[in-house]
Amino acid sequence: MQHSKQQAYQSCQCDCPMLGGPTPDTVVVEYDEEEVDRFIALADAIEAAFPNVVVEGNPEGPGRPGSFEVKGAANQLLFSRLDSGAWPQHAALVEALAAAAACSTSGEAAQQQA
């Protein structure tokens, strides 16, 4: 079943709580081993935007064929190539992570004011 691009970016469908709070310390990417160059390019984009974030690739062994699954805080799925059939847009994923950080910061400020 083909899903829309919007459905592929889980974080774009709702508010920041879907991401589980602040920008994660680690982003995990499961990817098809034939797509190592795509993984490296995404890891470089995320780590350039967020120097404190580590991007791990295939920590549980080789990725499934055709996979490019990106997970953030609390193992939250941010993007799924298996669901969408599309490749992730680096800028959209970086924006989703930035939105999570901004949401977390505004939420902390609101709690301090209460």
Backbone bond lengths (Angstrom), bond angles and torsions (degrees), N, CA, C in turn:
res aa  C-N    CA-C-N  psi(-1)  N-CA   C-N-CA  omega(-1)  CA-C   N-CA-C  phi
1 M - - - 1.447 - - 1.523 108.73 -
2 Q 1.307 118.07 129.83 1.459 124.00 -178.90 1.523 109.91 -88.05
3 H 1.313 116.38 129.87 1.456 121.74 178.13 1.522 109.00 -107.24
4 S 1.301 116.42 158.41 1.459 120.36 179.06 1.522 110.39 -73.63
5 K 1.332 115.32 163.45 1.455 120.79 177.82 1.521 110.15 -60.04
6 Q 1.340 117.23 -37.49 1.455 120.40 179.89 1.523 110.74 -61.88
7 Q 1.323 117.81 -39.17 1.456 120.33 178.67 1.518 111.23 -68.18
8 A 1.314 117.67 -27.92 1.460 120.53 180.00 1.512 111.34 -66.76
9 Y 1.318 117.24 -36.68 1.453 121.53 178.75 1.518 108.62 -92.04
10 Q 1.302 115.89 86.94 1.454 121.35 -175.39 1.528 111.72 -55.91
11 S 1.321 117.51 -37.96 1.453 120.63 -176.62 1.521 112.45 -68.60
12 C 1.320 118.84 -20.45 1.459 121.47 -178.30 1.523 112.40 -81.76
13 Q 1.326 117.40 -10.38 1.450 120.60 -175.00 1.523 113.19 -84.99
14 C 1.310 117.34 -16.10 1.456 117.85 -174.41 1.514 110.48 -152.40
15 D 1.304 116.04 -174.72 1.447 121.91 -179.44 1.521 111.15 -72.37
16 C 1.291 114.53 175.82 1.461 122.10 -175.07 1.527 115.39 -57.27
17 P 1.335 121.14 -30.70 1.461 118.39 -177.89 1.521 113.38 -55.44
18 M 1.315 118.58 -23.94 1.466 121.17 178.17 1.523 110.46 -61.56
19 L 1.323 116.53 -29.66 1.457 120.42 179.78 1.521 111.84 -84.12
20 G 1.310 117.82 -5.72 1.446 120.00 177.64 1.511 113.52 79.08
21 G 1.325 119.43 21.87 1.459 121.26 173.62 1.506 113.46 109.78
22 P 1.325 116.50 -132.83 1.454 121.13 -171.26 1.523 112.81 -70.45
23 T 1.324 114.40 170.15 1.451 119.69 174.43 1.518 107.88 -54.73
24 P 1.323 117.51 130.95 1.470 119.18 -177.47 1.524 111.59 -67.93
25 D 1.329 116.15 155.26 1.462 120.95 173.90 1.517 110.24 -74.99
26 T 1.321 115.10 -27.50 1.458 121.22 -178.01 1.520 109.75 -135.10
27 V 1.312 116.10 135.33 1.458 122.74 171.58 1.521 105.33 -112.66
28 V 1.324 116.02 129.10 1.457 120.97 -178.29 1.523 109.00 -108.19
29 V 1.318 115.67 132.00 1.457 121.38 179.44 1.528 108.64 -122.49
30 E 1.318 115.18 121.08 1.459 120.28 169.87 1.522 105.33 -94.92
31 Y 1.324 116.88 124.10 1.459 119.39 -177.97 1.528 110.71 -139.23
32 D 1.315 114.84 150.26 1.454 123.01 173.39 1.532 106.76 -61.77
33 E 1.320 117.25 129.70 1.469 121.51 -176.24 1.530 113.01 -55.03
34 E 1.322 117.56 -24.78 1.464 120.40 179.02 1.532 111.63 -73.45
35 E 1.325 116.82 -8.68 1.467 121.29 -176.81 1.528 112.00 -111.31
36 V 1.324 116.52 31.58 1.463 120.40 -178.12 1.536 111.63 -59.49
37 D 1.331 118.20 -35.69 1.466 120.32 179.72 1.525 111.27 -64.87
38 R 1.336 117.51 -37.83 1.473 120.79 176.76 1.525 110.09 -65.83
39 F 1.337 116.54 -40.11 1.462 120.01 177.69 1.528 110.67 -61.62
40 I 1.313 117.14 -47.12 1.466 120.78 -178.91 1.524 110.72 -61.08
41 A 1.320 117.37 -42.72 1.471 120.68 179.55 1.527 110.88 -62.60
42 L 1.333 117.93 -42.70 1.466 120.62 178.78 1.517 110.53 -67.18
43 A 1.330 117.26 -43.95 1.459 120.63 178.86 1.526 110.56 -59.29
44 D 1.324 117.17 -42.78 1.472 120.69 178.25 1.523 111.36 -61.74
45 A 1.334 117.30 -42.06 1.473 121.02 -179.12 1.532 110.80 -65.13
46 I 1.319 117.39 -44.28 1.466 120.45 -179.37 1.524 110.37 -67.86
47 E 1.320 117.52 -46.13 1.463 120.58 -177.89 1.524 112.22 -68.42
48 A 1.334 118.24 -27.91 1.466 120.89 175.11 1.526 110.56 -69.56
49 A 1.323 116.69 -39.27 1.459 121.04 -179.36 1.533 111.93 -77.49
50 F 1.334 116.11 -31.93 1.466 121.99 -177.09 1.525 109.14 -132.37
51 P 1.336 117.37 86.02 1.471 120.38 -175.32 1.533 114.36 -59.04
52 N 1.313 118.19 -22.55 1.467 120.71 -179.19 1.522 113.12 -88.85
53 V 1.323 117.44 -2.17 1.466 121.68 -179.51 1.526 109.36 -96.17
54 V 1.324 115.25 132.98 1.457 121.76 176.27 1.528 107.54 -102.37
55 V 1.320 116.93 133.38 1.457 121.42 177.52 1.524 107.55 -106.19
56 E 1.334 115.48 118.85 1.459 121.47 179.81 1.522 109.43 -104.08
57 G 1.310 115.94 138.94 1.452 120.91 177.45 1.511 112.13 -113.36
58 N 1.304 116.02 129.44 1.458 123.34 176.15 1.534 113.36 47.43
59 P 1.330 118.00 55.28 1.466 119.02 -178.58 1.528 113.60 -67.63
60 E 1.322 117.69 -18.11 1.465 121.14 -178.79 1.526 112.32 -103.59
61 G 1.318 117.29 16.89 1.463 120.64 -179.22 1.514 110.44 109.66
62 P 1.320 117.38 -175.92 1.466 120.62 -177.36 1.528 112.90 -55.54
63 G 1.327 115.45 140.43 1.461 120.98 179.15 1.515 111.98 -72.47
64 R 1.307 115.27 160.90 1.461 121.09 177.93 1.530 109.87 -69.38
65 P 1.333 117.34 148.89 1.465 119.64 177.43 1.533 111.16 -56.28
66 G 1.326 115.99 131.74 1.460 121.73 178.71 1.513 114.75 80.83
67 S 1.329 117.02 0.47 1.474 118.91 -175.51 1.517 112.39 -83.48
68 F 1.315 115.22 150.56 1.457 125.66 167.57 1.521 104.25 -159.91
69 E 1.324 115.31 79.27 1.464 123.76 -173.57 1.517 108.35 -105.29
70 V 1.327 117.54 123.95 1.453 122.15 -176.05 1.522 108.36 -113.60
71 K 1.341 115.72 124.64 1.462 121.26 -178.59 1.521 110.02 -124.84
72 G 1.341 114.79 142.56 1.456 121.49 179.69 1.512 111.75 -112.55
73 A 1.324 115.75 -141.25 1.462 122.55 -177.43 1.516 110.48 -57.11
74 A 1.324 115.33 143.95 1.467 122.40 177.77 1.529 111.52 55.44
75 N 1.335 115.86 30.12 1.467 121.12 177.95 1.531 112.41 61.35
76 Q 1.339 116.59 26.35 1.466 122.60 -178.12 1.526 110.42 -73.94
77 L 1.320 116.49 125.43 1.455 121.79 179.24 1.523 109.77 -70.28
78 L 1.336 116.26 120.81 1.460 122.14 178.86 1.523 111.47 -98.71
79 F 1.329 115.58 -32.43 1.455 119.82 -179.64 1.515 108.62 -154.19
80 S 1.325 116.42 142.74 1.456 121.37 177.55 1.525 110.21 -135.98
81 R 1.320 116.32 113.73 1.455 119.98 174.44 1.529 110.02 -72.44
82 L 1.316 117.14 -31.40 1.459 119.75 178.89 1.527 110.61 -63.70
83 D 1.336 117.25 -35.17 1.464 120.85 178.06 1.519 112.78 -80.17
84 S 1.333 116.73 -37.26 1.466 120.37 -171.82 1.525 114.22 -95.65
85 G 1.319 116.52 -29.40 1.457 119.93 -174.46 1.521 112.82 77.45
86 A 1.326 116.86 -0.01 1.468 122.26 -177.91 1.528 109.69 -110.32
87 W 1.324 114.98 165.99 1.466 120.28 174.35 1.516 108.76 -91.42
88 P 1.324 118.38 148.21 1.465 119.90 179.97 1.527 111.44 -70.53
89 Q 1.298 115.08 147.23 1.460 121.34 172.40 1.524 107.16 -92.08
90 H 1.318 116.72 120.49 1.462 120.60 -175.39 1.519 111.58 -56.23
91 A 1.324 116.84 -44.77 1.465 120.54 -177.59 1.527 111.29 -60.98
92 A 1.316 117.73 -39.40 1.467 120.94 -179.87 1.526 111.37 -65.84
93 L 1.323 117.20 -39.96 1.462 119.59 178.10 1.521 111.32 -68.45
94 V 1.325 117.46 -40.78 1.471 121.00 177.49 1.526 109.54 -62.76
95 E 1.343 117.87 -41.48 1.467 121.48 177.69 1.527 111.01 -62.95
96 A 1.328 117.44 -40.10 1.461 120.68 178.98 1.524 110.94 -63.42
97 L 1.315 116.49 -41.39 1.467 120.09 177.45 1.524 111.13 -67.32
98 A 1.347 117.21 -38.95 1.469 121.19 177.59 1.521 110.60 -65.24
99 A 1.336 116.99 -39.79 1.465 120.74 178.20 1.517 110.59 -62.88
100 A 1.325 116.98 -39.21 1.464 120.51 177.97 1.519 110.31 -63.05
101 A 1.336 116.64 -41.82 1.458 120.40 179.10 1.523 111.09 -66.07
102 A 1.336 117.50 -42.35 1.463 121.38 179.19 1.517 110.75 -65.22
103 C 1.319 116.86 -40.90 1.453 121.71 179.57 1.525 109.85 -64.00
104 S 1.315 115.58 -42.47 1.452 120.40 179.84 1.518 110.41 -63.60
105 T 1.334 116.21 -43.17 1.467 120.73 -179.69 1.517 110.69 -64.80
106 S 1.347 118.69 -43.70 1.465 120.99 179.86 1.518 109.89 -68.55
107 G 1.328 118.19 -34.84 1.453 120.97 177.62 1.513 111.98 -66.39
108 E 1.334 117.20 -39.86 1.459 120.84 177.20 1.522 110.38 -65.43
109 A 1.334 117.43 -40.68 1.462 121.16 178.87 1.523 110.23 -62.97
110 A 1.326 117.69 -42.27 1.459 121.68 179.61 1.522 110.93 -63.90
111 Q 1.335 116.74 -38.05 1.469 120.08 179.02 1.522 111.06 -67.84
112 Q 1.339 117.23 -36.86 1.458 120.99 179.09 1.520 111.32 -68.63
113 Q 1.355 117.29 -31.94 1.464 120.71 179.74 1.520 112.07 -76.64
114 A 1.315 117.55 -23.38 1.481 121.27 -176.18 1.504 111.98 -73.11
